[in-house]
Amino acid sequence: MKTSMYEMLELDYGRVSEKIEEFIRNSVKSFKKDGVIVGMSGGIDSSTTATLSARALGPDRVFGLLMPERDSEPQNFKDAKQLASELEIEYEVLDITPILKEMGIYDILPDRIVKDKKLFLKKLEEAVRASLFEAKTVDIPIVDPKSSVGDYSFTLRDKSSDIEPISAKEGKRGYCFTFPKVRLRSIMLYYKACLKNLLVTGTLCKSEYATSMYEEHGDGACEIAPLRNLYKTQVRQLAQYLKLPKNIITKPSSPDLILGSLITDEIIMGMKYETMDAILYCLEQGMKTSEITEKLDVDEATVKKVERTVAYANMRRELPYAAPI
C-alpha cells in the first residue's frame, strides 16, 4: 500500500523546483520587494521554503526569522539556525517567550504541568484528534486553578468521555494557549518584512491547507505560499531532491507549540501523512468513498474522517461570514 501511495503522488521534482523558484522571483518583482522573509522553525516546510528562496533569489535577498519560545523543541531551533548558516542567509533570533509571558499565556499551562508529559500527551492526543478529525466538540487539556478536580482539568463536552466535564465558565480553552503563539509569530514576520521591504513567504503545504491544519491569521498569514500546491509527502520528496539535511527530512512534522516533538501532526491526525495525502488526492480527483477504499486498501471510516475534515476546512475558508441584507 505504501509504495502505491508514493507512486500516486510522484512528481518531477527538478521541474517542480524550477517552477517554484520562478514563482518566487516573479512575485518579488511584481510586489516590488527587495527579497523575502521566511519564518524558520527547523521543520520540513520552512526549511524547504527557505532553501527554494535562496536558490531563486540568492542568499543575500533572503532573511530568516527564528522565533523560539519556552515550549519550543530545542533541536528544532538548532536545525533552523544550522540551515540558515549553511544557506548563508541573514537571520535573526527573536525569543518571543517574554512577550507571551507578559500576555499571561504561560499561566494557563505552567512549567510544572507541561513537564508531566505522560498524562498531558495522552489527553492532548484525545482532545485534539476528537475536535479536528472526529467532529466532536471538545477542549484541549488545560489547567484550571479554580476547578475542584485538581491541577488537571479537561473540558470535554462529548458525552462519551469518561472525564468529568467542568463548566465553560470555569475552564480556559486550550486554544487560548496555542493561537497567540502562531499569531505573534505572524505579527513579527510582517513587522520585520515592513522594516526591510521583504515579501512574507509562507510555509503552508497542501495537506495543511486542505484540512485546515493551520491558523489563518498565524501560520496561514502570508503574501505568497510557494508550497501550497504540494502535499506534505511531496514536500518531503522535494526536500530530498534539494538535499536538505537528513535530520530535517526524516523529522516528524509537528506544530511545536507544546511538548516539542512529542505532539506530531500524525498523532493529531491519527494516520500517516502518506495515507491522508493519498486520500486527499483521490478526493480531489472526484473519486467516491468506495473507490478510494478499494484503491488504497484503507477502511471507510478513515476516508470519511478525511472527508469531514475537508468539509470543515472549506467552511473555515469562507470566514468571515457577512450578514445577508
Phi, psi and omega in degrees: 000316183300316181298315182296325179293317178297318180297323181298325185261005184294139178226168172275097189285342171295315178291320178301314179300315180299316182293319180292318179298319177296320178300316180297314179300314181295324180294315179299318179294315182296320181275359179056048179256164180272348181169203181231158172240137181232129172282112186260120183252349186092000178271175185294320184290310182291326179293319178293319179297316180296320180294315178297322180295318179295321178293324184284319189248343190094146186298334183286352180246016178238131180238126179258134177243118180257123187234071178288163174211182188310320187264006179289148175286120182306323181295326178297318178298316179299318180295318180296316180295319179296317181294318178301320178293318180294325178283346181063037177260154175288140178213161179227141175258120180237103179283115183268007179304312182300323180293314179297322179295317180295328178287344181089013183298317184285351174289334180290318178229086180297162181310314186295332179280313181301325185286348174277073193294325185298308181291314185296318180298316182299313183287326178293318177302312183298315186289313183293316181297320181295318184286323186269318188248358178234008173057033175259152178270108181220166173246148175291150178307135181222170175256130180229098183296343181275346186285146180277353184272003176110199183294328185258123177233134181234107182277099181239115182267007175278122186295340182281352183289145177266009179261132181292120182285154172244165186290155179297330180293323180283322188276148172255130182292139177299334177302327180295340180275326188264318189292330176297331181294310183288326179289323177296319178298321178297316179300315182292324176298313181293324178297311180294324179297320179295317180297324187255003183057052181245156179270127180285115186254115183279168183238014183291132176256173186294324180299315180291319181295316184293331183251005178063033177272058178198168178252117190301331178258012179241255181289350176268353181274117180194173178259330171223151180229084186301332185260005190291345177258014177240131173292159181304319178302321180287326177298319178297320179292323175296320178299323176296317178299321182281355179061044173292160179306139184302321182293335175282319181297319185270352182292130177299137179293139183210143175292340177053045178255341178197144180057024172049238186279357182285324179268094181262163178301319184290331173293317179295318183286329184079019178199164178283155181297321182297328176291309181297318181297320179295321177294316178300319179297315180296320177297321179296329179279000178083017181285148178278162182305314182298324179292321181292316181299322180287318183292320186259352183059048175239160182279159184298325181298322179294316179296315180298323179299314179293320179301316179297319181295319178296319179298318178295320179297318178298322178294317181297325183289348177274351181290149359278143176286146178250144180292134177289128181246000000 
